[in-house]
């Protein structure tokens, strides 16, 4: 598996230990991805090989801004 450019800061020699979770959803409050992102960030801080990927359209611009801020920190 090649992760070059996929997850900055993840060493490629640990690829077999990666736990990648994919959340497919539109960024809107009905299925609030912020809750999952905040809970997941605690798990990620314990093990940086746990990665959450959120993919989907930016339906709610205000929520999108909040989600991007959570992801950046």
Secondary structure, 3 states (H helix, E strand, C coil): CCCCCCCCCCCHHHHHHCEEEEEECCCCHHHCHHHHHHHHHHHHHHCCCEEEEEECCCCCHHHHHHHHHHHHC
